[in-house]
Amino acid sequence: MLQSLHVHNFALIEDAKIDFAPGFNIFTGETGAGKSILIDAFGVVLGDRASADYIRSGADSFWVQAVFDISGIEAVKSLLAEQGIDEEDELFLRRRILANGKSQATVNGVQVPLAVLKSFSELLVDIHGQHENQALLKSDAPLALVD
């Protein structure tokens, strides 16, 4: 379960930390309130494509950190062991993007390649966007899901 998201110097956000309660959490607000910026930042820490264009004006980098409770998620604990990273009940994913476009990814404080960060995120999160269900209207989409 996602416990917290910490965003620093990302787009218009100077510094924001969100703690999530157990159960169902919702981002709400008017258009332009920043919901999409938070989702974009969350995607970056999960391994999505990142750009130095996201760096807040006047800063030289941005970083995003997500903390997950992984107690009972054996697949994540196995991946930690496989990567030689200490197993705990919390998982800290962090990604920093520098002005020159270089990216640094860490898992529980250990620097890892972006592909490894993505491996962890695939076990933890599945984000669905608005109108994404309409892809099912394509003739080959249901077959791809079944296969």
N, C-alpha and C positions, 0 to 999 in steps of 0.2 A: 504494500500500500504506500502511495506517495504521502510522505509526512510533511515535507516542506519544499519550497522552491525559492531560491534566492537569486535575484537578478541584479547585476551591477553594470552601469554605463551602457545599457542596451537601448538603442533608439532614443526615445524620450525619457526613459527610466534612469534616474541617477542611482537609486538603490531601493530595492523593494524586497521584502521577505514575506512570504505567505506561508502560514502554518495551516495544514489541512486537518480537519477533524475526522475521526473514524466514520465511515458511512459515505453518504452521497454529498458531494460538494459541487457547487455551481458558480460559474462566473456570470454575473449579470451586470447590466449597465447600458446606458444610452450609446448610440453610435458615437465613436470617437473616444470612448472612455478608456480604451487600452486593452480590451479583452484579447484582441488578435495579437497584439504585441507580446502579451504574456504567453500565448499559445506558441508563437514563433520562437520565443526564448526557450520554452520547454522543448520544442522540437530540436533546437540547436544542442541542448545538453544531451538529447537522446541520439545525436549523431546526424541530424539533418544537415544539408548544405548550409554553410555559414559564410557570410561576407563581411569584410571590413566595413562595408557601408552601414552595418548595424551599429557601429561604434558611436556612442553619444558624442555630440559636438564638444570639442575641447579635451576629449579623453584620448589615450593612446591604445586602449584595449577595452574589451568587455569580457565579463565572465558570467556564467550561469551555473548554479549548483542545485541538484535535486537530491533529496534524502528519502530513501525508501526503507520501510520495515520489511525485511525479507525472512522473518522467522517463519519457518514452515515451507519455504519455497526452495525445495531441494535442487531444482534445476539451476537456480542462480548460485546456490552454495557450491554445486559441482563445478560450475564455470569459474568461480573464484578459486577453487582448489586447482583446477586445470591451469589457470593463469599464474599460480603461485602467489596469490593475494590472500592475506589473512581473512578467514571467515568470521564474520560477526553477524549479529541480527539486524544491523543497519548497513545500508549500502549508500555510499556517497559517490555520486557521479558529478564530475565538474569538467567544464570545458571553457577554455579561454581563447579568444581570438585577438591577435595583435594587429596593429594598423597595417603591417606589411602583408597581411592575409594568412600568416602562419597560425596553426591551431595547436593547442595543447589539451589533451584529454587525460583525465585521471579517474581511477576507480579506487576508492578507499585510500586516496593519497598516493597511489602508485601510477606513474605515467604509463599509458597504454596507447597502442595505435587506434585510430578511429574505428577500424573494423571491429576491434574488441569491444569498444564502448557500444557500438551498434548491437553486438551480440547480447550484451546485458539488457539493453533497452527493448529488444525484441521479446525477451522473456517477461518483461514487466508491464509494457504499455502498448495499447492499440488505440490510436486516435482516429476518430471518424469525423469528417467535416460535413458541413451543411450541404444537402443535396447529393451526398455521396451515394445514397441508396439508388439514385437514378441510373447508376452504372449497370444495375441489374436489368435495365431495359434493353441493353445491347444483346444481340442474339447469342454471342459466344460467352458472355459473362457467367451465366449460371453453370455452364459446363466446366469452366475454369475453377469455380468454387468447389464443385463436386470432385474433380480430379485432384 
